[in-house]
């Protein structure tokens, strides 16, 4: 009986020890994990503080540069009474600026907004060290007195003089550290490799013997850097966890977050997200379909179309993603990327063929967006292409949300040198009324009429109307979807100037397109008149 009781007691104690040991192990592991996470968080916050201090220093210099920029004309006489009064006003407007001075080429003071008896930076005749910025006209000069908070931003102006602003940036340092670190932390702003112009904190508590944590950041525009340090003790006691609740909540939250994360990872991306990622990764690429002269067969331009080349090599055609792009608004970044890439690829060809035109499909909702033409101008200018080589082809998939605005934008686009093309004329949303309103430079006859040209009287009549209308308006008429030689001959006799379609080529990558141009140049038929794509 006694043995049984003893055994039960032993097992109870052993079980309690196992439970306690297990609890202790898991508690220690949880504590270690939390401490590691807290340390990483504290490190990230201190690195962020160093970035914030650097940003403050850069901003102070920026204000000084902006102030000096108003007085950098070489002809400015800044030492007369009125000029000095104006400069003195700036020292009141810009809080960190304490003095604005005009210096001779040798660094000697010519005049200053400060009273003559005050010399904020120099000591005797010693010349200040100089450190150039990325803009070599801007020079920073630290004070001879380390940590005084004073330094000079100097703008060199030709060979005649320089203008300098003396800054006091002590106030940038006071609130950089949180209260828990402030007693055992150090922050410095340095100019050049090691001139300390401003300092806040306790150097002793952050000495190497205290195993301090140190952080630094350097500007890529100015010769300015910052350094932060905290003692190991203050760093370790910063942001302590409420351990009990965190362990309990962390276990529950971790399970829930893990479940949600697994579901998110396993779920395939939505079509919109897939398209957005494709645009970001550059998977949407330009293909080029030739626009050719119906008489000579010479290629006079092209229409840029888009293809989705997936990372696995699959080529996705527009009918599978253009409706998604239009419905989601991704048509705008997609079109801008396409224009940018196509103009970059086509730059040599546009130089070789001065009359060559390149057409881009523009969705009606994109056309009427504020800033559309300004963004287009920027892309075209960066590519080095003349506006006159660009054709904006208004698609007919969707009706224009604001026809009045569309007319205004196309009119302004024409003034800027762009050409306007009306796609699929006679079908969809692009009827004869749009020709009257938009006054296009190019009228493209829809493929449904081309397919039956010469065989259906109504189609021939529509083609004849569009040709006559184009001639009276001075617009080039282009036939879409030409697939046979009979169609080409029929349309040419009807007065259609240009065409595109599989008779010459389907949309192809740039290398194939260039080879096609060279082949057709050799085979092109001579003609008295060789109208070019408008």
C-alpha positions in Angstrom: 0.0 0.0 0.0 2.8 2.4 0.9 4.7 1.4 -2.2 1.6 2.1 -4.3 1.2 5.5 -2.8 4.9 6.3 -3.3 4.7 5.2 -6.9 1.7 7.3 -7.5 3.5 10.2 -5.8 6.6 9.6 -8.0 4.6 9.5 -11.2 2.7 12.7 -10.2 6.0 14.4 -9.5 7.6 13.1 -12.7 4.5 14.2 -14.7 4.6 17.6 -13.1 8.3 17.9 -13.9 7.7 16.9 -17.5 4.9 19.4 -17.8 6.9 22.0 -16.1 10.0 21.3 -18.2 8.0 21.3 -21.4 6.3 24.5 -20.4 9.7 26.0 -19.5 11.2 25.0 -22.8 8.4 26.4 -24.8 8.3 29.5 -22.7 12.0 30.0 -23.2 11.7 29.4 -26.9 8.8 31.8 -27.1 10.7 34.4 -25.1 13.8 34.0 -27.3 11.7 34.4 -30.4 9.9 37.5 -29.1 13.2 39.0 -28.0 14.7 38.4 -31.4 11.7 39.9 -33.1 11.8 42.9 -30.7 15.5 43.4 -31.5 14.8 43.4 -35.2 12.0 45.9 -34.7 14.2 48.2 -32.6 17.0 48.0 -35.2 14.5 48.9 -38.0 13.2 51.8 -35.9 16.7 53.1 -35.2 17.6 52.8 -38.9 14.5 54.7 -39.7 15.5 57.4 -37.2 18.8 57.8 -39.0 17.0 58.2 -42.3 14.7 60.8 -40.8 17.6 62.8 -39.4 19.4 62.7 -42.8 16.2 63.8 -44.4 15.9 66.8 -42.0 19.5 67.8 -42.8 18.9 67.5 -46.6 15.8 69.5 -46.3 17.6 72.3 -44.4 20.2 72.4 -47.1 17.5 72.4 -49.8 15.9 75.4 -48.2 19.2 77.2 -48.3 19.9 76.2 -51.9 16.4 77.5 -52.9 17.0 80.7 -51.1 20.4 81.2 -52.7 19.0 80.2 -56.1 17.2 83.6 -56.4 20.5 85.4 -56.2 22.8 83.4 -58.4 22.9 85.6 -61.5 26.6 86.6 -62.1 25.5 90.2 -62.8 23.7 90.6 -59.4 25.2 93.3 -57.1 24.3 91.8 -53.7 26.3 94.2 -51.6 24.2 97.4 -52.1 21.8 98.5 -49.4 18.6 97.3 -51.1 20.1 93.9 -52.0 21.3 93.4 -48.4 17.9 94.3 -47.1 16.3 91.7 -49.3 18.9 89.1 -48.2 18.3 90.0 -44.6 14.6 89.4 -45.0 15.4 85.9 -46.2 17.2 85.1 -43.0 13.9 85.8 -41.1 11.8 83.8 -43.6 14.0 80.7 -43.4 14.3 79.7 -39.8 17.5 77.7 -40.0 19.4 80.4 -42.0 21.3 82.8 -39.7 23.3 84.7 -42.2 23.6 85.2 -45.9 27.0 86.4 -47.1 28.7 87.4 -50.4 32.3 86.1 -50.7 35.1 86.9 -53.0 36.7 84.1 -55.1 39.4 83.7 -52.5 36.8 83.2 -49.7 37.1 86.7 -48.2 33.9 88.3 -47.0 32.6 91.0 -49.2 29.3 91.7 -47.4 26.9 90.0 -45.1 23.4 90.2 -43.5 24.9 89.8 -40.1 26.4 92.8 -38.2 30.1 93.3 -38.9 31.2 92.4 -35.4 29.7 88.9 -35.7 31.6 86.1 -37.4 29.5 82.9 -37.1 31.9 80.4 -38.7 35.4 81.4 -39.2 38.2 81.7 -36.6 40.9 84.2 -37.3 42.1 83.8 -40.9 41.8 80.0 -41.1 40.0 79.0 -44.3 37.0 76.6 -43.9 37.2 73.1 -45.4 35.0 72.7 -48.5 33.1 69.6 -49.7 31.4 69.5 -53.1 27.8 68.3 -53.6 26.7 66.3 -56.6 26.1 69.7 -58.2 29.6 70.9 -58.0 28.5 74.5 -57.8 27.1 73.8 -54.3 29.8 73.5 -51.6 29.3 72.8 -47.8 31.7 74.3 -45.3 31.7 73.0 -41.7 32.5 75.3 -38.8 35.9 75.2 -37.1 34.0 74.5 -33.9 32.9 70.9 -33.7 29.3 70.2 -32.9 28.3 73.9 -32.9 25.4 73.2 -35.2 26.7 75.8 -37.7 27.8 75.2 -41.3 27.7 77.1 -44.5 26.0 76.3 -47.8 28.0 78.0 -50.6 26.9 78.5 -54.2 29.8 79.3 -56.5 28.8 81.9 -59.1 31.2 82.1 -62.0 34.6 83.8 -61.4 33.2 86.9 -59.7 31.8 85.8 -56.3 30.0 83.2 -54.3 26.9 83.5 -52.1 26.7 81.6 -48.9 24.0 80.8 -46.3 25.0 80.0 -42.8 22.7 77.4 -41.2 22.2 76.4 -37.6 20.7 72.9 -37.4 20.8 72.3 -33.7 17.1 72.3 -33.5 16.9 69.3 -35.8 18.5 67.1 -33.2 16.3 67.6 -30.1 13.5 65.2 -30.7 15.2 62.6 -32.8 15.3 60.0 -30.1 12.3 58.6 -28.2 12.2 59.3 -24.4 13.4 55.8 -23.4 16.7 56.2 -25.4 17.4 59.9 -24.9 19.6 59.6 -21.8 22.0 57.1 -23.3 22.1 57.9 -27.0 24.1 60.0 -29.4 23.2 61.6 -32.7 25.7 63.4 -35.0 25.4 65.2 -38.4 28.6 65.2 -40.3 29.9 67.0 -43.4 32.6 65.4 -45.4 34.4 62.3 -44.1 34.3 63.3 -40.4 33.5 67.0 -39.6 30.8 66.9 -36.9 28.6 70.0 -37.3 25.9 69.0 -34.9 25.7 66.7 -31.9 23.1 65.6 -29.4 23.4 63.1 -26.6 25.8 61.4 -24.3 29.2 60.4 -25.8 30.3 58.5 -22.7 27.2 56.1 -22.6 27.8 55.2 -26.3 31.5 54.6 -26.1 32.9 51.3 -27.5 33.3 50.0 -24.0 29.5 50.2 -23.6 29.0 47.9 -26.7 26.8 50.6 -28.3 24.5 50.0 -31.3 25.5 52.3 -34.1 23.7 53.4 -37.3 24.5 55.7 -40.1 23.1 57.1 -43.4 24.6 59.2 -46.1 23.1 61.6 -48.7 23.5 60.9 -52.4 23.1 64.6 -53.2 25.2 66.4 -50.6 28.4 65.6 -48.7 26.3 65.0 -45.5 26.0 61.9 -43.4 24.4 61.1 -40.0 25.4 58.7 -37.2 23.2 57.4 -34.4 24.3 55.3 -31.4 22.7 53.9 -28.3 24.1 52.0 -25.4 23.4 48.3 -25.3 21.5 48.7 -22.0 19.1 51.2 -23.3 18.6 49.3 -26.5 17.8 46.1 -24.7 15.3 47.8 -22.4 13.5 49.6 -25.2 10.0 48.6 -26.2 9.5 45.6 -23.8 6.8 43.1 -24.7 3.8 42.5 -22.5 4.9 38.9 -22.4 1.8 36.9 -21.2 -0.8 38.4 -23.4 1.6 38.4 -26.4 2.3 34.7 -26.1 -1.4 33.8 -25.8 -2.5 36.1 -28.5 0.5 35.3 -30.7 -0.4 31.6 -30.7 -4.0 32.2 -31.7 -3.2 34.9 -34.2 -0.3 32.9 -35.7 -2.6 30.0 -36.4 -5.2 32.2 -38.0 -2.7 34.2 -40.0 -1.0 31.0 -41.2 -4.3 29.6 -42.4 -5.1 32.8 -44.2 -1.6 33.0 -45.7 -1.8 29.4 -46.9 -5.2 30.1 -48.6 -3.8 33.3 -50.2 -0.7 31.6 -51.5 -2.7 28.6 -52.9 -5.4 30.7 -54.5 -4.6 31.6 -58.1 -4.4 35.3 -58.8 -7.4 37.1 -60.2 -7.3 38.0 -64.0 -6.8 41.7 -63.0 -3.9 40.9 -60.7 -2.3 38.6 -63.2 -2.5 41.4 -65.9 -1.2 44.0 -63.4 1.8 41.7 -62.6 2.4 41.1 -66.3 2.5 44.9 -67.0 4.9 45.3 -64.1 7.2 42.5 -65.3 7.2 43.8 -68.9 5.5 40.7 -70.3 3.2 42.9 -72.6 5.2 43.5 -75.7 4.6 45.4 -79.0 3.9 43.6 -82.3 3.9 45.5 -85.5 1.5 45.1 -88.5 2.5 46.9 -91.7 0.5 49.6 -93.3 1.3 49.5 -97.0 0.7 51.4 -100.2 -1.9 49.6 -102.3 -0.2 50.4 -105.6 3.5 50.0 -104.8 3.2 47.5 -101.9 5.8 49.6 -100.1 5.4 49.7 -96.3 4.7 53.3 -95.2 3.9 52.7 -91.5 2.6 50.3 -89.0 0.0 49.8 -86.3 1.4 48.8 -82.9 -0.6 45.9 -81.4 0.0 44.2 -78.0 0.8 40.6 -77.2 1.2 39.0 -73.8 4.3 36.9 -73.7 4.2 34.9 -70.5 7.4 33.8 -68.7 6.7 30.2 -69.8 6.8 31.4 -73.5 3.0 31.2 -74.1 1.8 34.0 -76.4 -1.6 35.4 -75.3 -3.7 37.3 -77.9 -5.4 40.6 -77.1 -9.0 39.3 -77.1 -8.2 37.5 -73.9 -6.9 40.5 -71.9 -7.8 43.8 -73.5 -11.4 43.7 -72.2 -10.0 43.1 -68.7 -7.6 46.0 -69.1 -10.4 48.3 -70.3 -12.8 47.3 -67.5 -10.1 47.6 -64.7 -8.4 50.8 -65.9 -5.2 49.0 -66.6 -5.5 50.0 -70.2 -3.9 53.3 -69.3 -0.5 52.0 -67.9 -0.5 49.2 -70.5 -0.8 51.7 -73.3 1.8 54.1 -71.9 4.2 51.2 -71.5 3.5 50.0 -75.0 4.1 53.4 -76.5 7.3 53.9 -74.6 8.7 50.4 -75.6 7.6 50.6 -79.2 9.1 54.1 -79.8 12.4 52.9 -78.2 12.5 49.8 -80.4 11.5 51.7 -83.5 13.9 54.7 -83.0 16.5 53.5 -85.6 13.9 52.6 -88.2 12.2 56.0 -87.8 15.5 57.7 -88.5 16.1 55.5 -91.6 12.6 56.2 -93.0 11.7 59.9 -92.5 8.1 59.5 -93.7 7.3 56.4 -91.7 4.3 56.7 -89.4 3.6 54.5 -86.3 0.0 54.2 -85.0 -1.1 53.4 -81.5 -4.6 52.3 -80.4 -6.1 54.6 -77.8 -9.1 53.6 -75.8 -11.8 56.4 -75.7 -11.8 56.5 -71.9 -8.0 56.9 -71.9 -8.2 59.7 -74.5 -10.4 61.9 -72.3 -8.4 61.4 -69.1 -6.9 64.7 -67.7 -3.2 65.0 -68.7 -3.4 62.4 -71.5 -1.6 64.6 -74.1 1.0 65.9 -71.6 2.0 62.3 -70.6 2.1 61.3 -74.3 4.3 64.4 -75.1 6.7 63.3 -72.3 7.0 59.8 -73.6 7.5 60.8 -77.2 10.0 63.5 -76.3 12.1 61.0 -74.2 12.1 58.6 -77.2 13.3 61.4 -79.5 10.5 60.9 -82.0 8.7 63.9 -83.7 5.0 64.2 -82.9 4.2 64.2 -86.6 5.3 60.5 -86.9 2.7 59.4 -84.3 -0.8 58.4 -85.2 -3.4 58.1 -82.5 -5.9 55.5 -83.6 -9.2 55.8 -81.8 -10.6 52.4 -81.2 -14.3 51.5 -81.5 -14.6 48.8 -78.8 -16.2 51.3 -76.4 -18.2 54.5 -77.0 -16.5 57.7 -75.9 -17.6 58.6 -72.4 -17.4 62.3 -73.3 -17.6 63.0 -77.0 -17.3 66.8 -76.5 -14.0 66.2 -74.6 -12.8 63.7 -77.2 -13.3 66.3 -79.9 -11.4 68.9 -77.8 -8.5 66.5 -77.1 -8.2 65.4 -80.8 -8.2 69.0 -81.9 -5.4 69.9 -79.4 -3.5 66.7 -80.4 -3.5 67.8 -84.0 -2.2 71.2 -83.0 0.7 69.5 -81.3 1.5 67.6 -84.5 -0.1 64.2 -83.9 -2.2 62.6 -86.5 -5.7 61.2 -85.7 -7.0 58.0 -87.1 -10.5 56.7 -86.9 -10.5 52.9 -86.5 -13.1 50.5 -88.0 -15.1 53.4 -89.6 -18.6 52.4 -90.6 -18.9 49.8 -87.9 -19.3 49.7 -84.1 -19.3 53.1 -82.5 -17.3 54.9 -85.2 -19.9 56.0 -87.7 -20.0 58.9 -90.2 -21.0 61.3 -87.4 -17.6 60.7 -85.8 -15.8 61.6 -89.0 -17.7 64.9 -89.0 -16.9 65.6 -85.3 -13.3 64.3 -85.0 -12.1 65.3 -88.5 -9.5 62.5 -88.6 -6.4 62.5 -90.7 -6.8 58.8 -91.4 -10.0 56.9 -92.1 -9.8 53.1 -91.7 -12.5 51.1 -93.4 -13.7 48.2 -91.2 -12.8 44.7 -92.3 -16.4 43.6 -92.6 -16.7 45.8 -95.8 -13.3 44.7 -97.1 -14.2 41.0 -96.9 -17.1 41.5 -99.5 -15.6 44.3 -101.5 -16.4 43.8 -105.2 -19.1 41.2 -104.4 -21.7 43.1 -102.3 -23.0 46.3 -103.8 -23.8 47.9 -100.4 -20.3 47.4 -99.2 -18.9 48.9 -102.4 -21.1 51.9 -102.0 -19.9 52.4 -98.4 -16.3 52.2 -99.5 -17.0 54.7 -102.3 -18.6 57.1 -99.8 -15.6 56.8 -97.4 -13.1 57.3 -100.2 -14.9 60.4 -101.5 -15.2 61.7 -98.0 -11.6 61.2 -97.3 -10.6 63.0 -100.5 -12.7 66.0 -99.7 -11.4 66.1 -96.1 -7.8 65.5 -97.1 -7.7 62.3 -95.1 -5.9 59.1 -96.1 -8.2 56.1 -96.5 -6.8 52.8 -95.2 -8.5 49.4 -95.7 -8.2 47.0 -92.8 -8.0 43.2 -93.1 -6.8 42.8 -96.8 -6.1 39.1 -97.3 -6.1 38.5 -101.0 -4.6 40.1 -104.1 -8.1 40.5 -105.6 -9.2 42.6 -102.6 -6.1 44.8 -102.9 -6.7 45.4 -106.6 -10.4 46.1 -106.1 -9.7 48.6 -103.3 -6.9 50.3 -105.3 -9.2 50.8 -108.2 -11.8 52.2 -105.8 -9.3 54.9 -104.7 -8.3 53.5 -101.4 -4.7 54.6 -100.8 -3.3 52.2 -98.2 -4.1 49.0 -96.4 -3.1 46.5 -93.8 -3.8 42.8 -93.5 -2.5 39.3 -93.9 -1.8 39.8 -97.6 1.4 41.5 -96.5 1.8 40.3 -92.9 0.1 39.5 -89.6 1.4 41.5 -86.6 5.0 40.4 -86.0 7.9 41.2 -83.6 10.3 44.0 -84.6 13.1 41.8 -86.1 10.6 40.2 -88.4 9.0 43.5 -89.3 12.3 45.0 -90.3 13.2 42.0 -92.4 9.7 42.4 -94.1 10.4 46.1 -94.9 13.7 45.2 -96.5 12.1 42.4 -98.6 9.3 44.6 -99.8 11.6 47.5 -100.6 13.3 45.2 -103.2 10.0 44.0 -104.6 8.1 47.3 -104.5 6.3 48.4 -107.7 7.3 51.8 -109.1 4.6 54.4 -109.1 4.4 58.1 -110.0 2.7 58.9 -106.8 3.7 57.2 -103.6 1.4 58.6 -100.9 2.6 58.1 -97.4 0.6 57.2 -94.3 -0.9 60.4 -92.9 
